[in-house]
Protein backbone atom coordinates (compact mmCIF):
# COMPACT_ATOMS: atom_id res chain seq x y z
CA UNK A 1 0.00 0.00 0.00
CA UNK A 2 1.25 3.49 -0.81
CA UNK A 3 1.74 5.98 2.00
CA UNK A 4 0.64 9.57 1.54
CA UNK A 5 1.21 12.60 3.76
CA UNK A 6 -1.71 15.02 4.03
CA UNK A 7 -1.58 18.18 6.13
CA UNK A 8 -4.78 18.46 8.20
CA UNK A 9 -6.24 21.22 10.29
CA UNK A 10 -5.95 20.36 14.01
CA UNK A 11 -9.74 20.47 14.33
CA UNK A 12 -10.08 17.79 11.65
CA UNK A 13 -7.48 15.64 13.40
CA UNK A 14 -9.34 16.00 16.71
CA UNK A 15 -12.67 15.11 15.08
CA UNK A 16 -11.37 11.98 13.37
CA UNK A 17 -9.26 11.02 16.41
CA UNK A 18 -12.43 10.94 18.50
CA UNK A 19 -14.14 8.76 15.91
CA UNK A 20 -11.13 6.44 15.82
CA UNK A 21 -11.08 6.18 19.60
CA UNK A 22 -14.81 5.46 19.79
CA UNK A 23 -14.52 2.83 17.04
CA UNK A 24 -11.37 1.28 18.48
CA UNK A 25 -9.37 1.66 15.28
CA UNK A 26 -6.43 3.81 14.24
CA UNK A 27 -6.73 7.39 13.07
CA UNK A 28 -5.07 6.34 9.81
CA UNK A 29 -7.75 3.70 9.19
CA UNK A 30 -10.57 6.17 9.89
CA UNK A 31 -9.07 8.69 7.47
CA UNK A 32 -8.50 6.00 4.84
CA UNK A 33 -12.10 4.79 5.16
CA UNK A 34 -13.44 8.35 4.98
CA UNK A 35 -11.45 9.11 1.83
CA UNK A 36 -12.51 5.83 0.21
CA UNK A 37 -16.17 6.56 0.96
CA UNK A 38 -15.85 10.10 -0.40
CA UNK A 39 -14.24 8.79 -3.60
CA UNK A 40 -17.15 6.40 -4.10
CA UNK A 41 -19.73 9.11 -3.51
CA UNK A 42 -18.01 11.51 -5.92
CA UNK A 43 -17.74 8.78 -8.56
CA UNK A 44 -21.42 7.95 -8.23
CA UNK A 45 -22.35 11.62 -8.50
CA UNK A 46 -20.15 12.03 -11.59
CA UNK A 47 -21.80 9.01 -13.22
CA UNK A 48 -25.27 10.32 -12.42
CA UNK A 49 -24.39 13.68 -13.99
CA UNK A 50 -22.83 12.18 -17.12
CA UNK A 51 -24.41 11.06 -20.36
CA UNK A 52 -24.42 7.41 -21.45
CA UNK A 53 -21.81 8.35 -24.06
CA UNK A 54 -19.52 9.76 -21.35
CA UNK A 55 -19.98 6.59 -19.29
CA UNK A 56 -19.09 4.42 -22.28
CA UNK A 57 -15.93 6.41 -23.04
CA UNK A 58 -14.83 6.24 -19.39
CA UNK A 59 -15.40 2.47 -19.33
CA UNK A 60 -13.22 2.03 -22.41
CA UNK A 61 -10.45 4.19 -20.91
CA UNK A 62 -10.50 2.20 -17.67
CA UNK A 63 -10.41 -1.11 -19.53
CA UNK A 64 -7.40 0.04 -21.56
CA UNK A 65 -5.55 1.53 -18.58
CA UNK A 66 -6.85 0.21 -15.25
CA UNK A 67 -5.88 1.95 -12.02
CA UNK A 68 -3.04 0.27 -10.20
N, C-alpha and C positions, 0 to 999 in steps of 0.2 A: 504494500500500500504506500502511496506517495504521501509525504508529510508536507504540509503547507503552513506558513506563518501568516496569521491575520491579526492586525492590530484592532483591538476592540475597546470601546468606551468602558470605563470601570463599572458603570451602571449595568451595562449588558452582561459583563462578567458576573456581577453579583446576582443578577436575575437568573442566568443559566446555572450558576453555582448552586443556588437554592433548589432549582429543579433537580439538578444532579444529586444533591444530597438527599432530597425527598425520595428520589427514585432508586437511590443506592447504586448509582453508576457514575462513571467519571465525567468530568466536565467536557473532556474531549469527545466522548461518545454522545453526549447530549447535543453538542454543537454539530457533530457530524450528522446525527439523525435529523436535526432541524434543517440543515442545509440540503440534505437529501429530499426531505419532504417539500421544501420550498422549490427545489428543481422540478420535482414531479408536478406540483401545482402550476408552475409557470409553463411547463411543457404542455399540460392539458389546456391551459388558457390559450396558448399560442395555436394549438391545433383547432380549438373551437373557433378562433378568430380567422382561421385560414380557409382558403377555398380548397375543394377537392384536388384541383390541379397542383396547388402548393404542397399539399400532403403527399401526393404522388411523387413530386420532384424530390422532396425531403427523404422519402422512403428509398428512392433510387440512390441518392447520395450516401445515405447510411449503409446501404447494402454494399456499395463500392468501397467505402472507407469507414468501417465501423470504429466506434470509439474504443480506445484501448486503456 
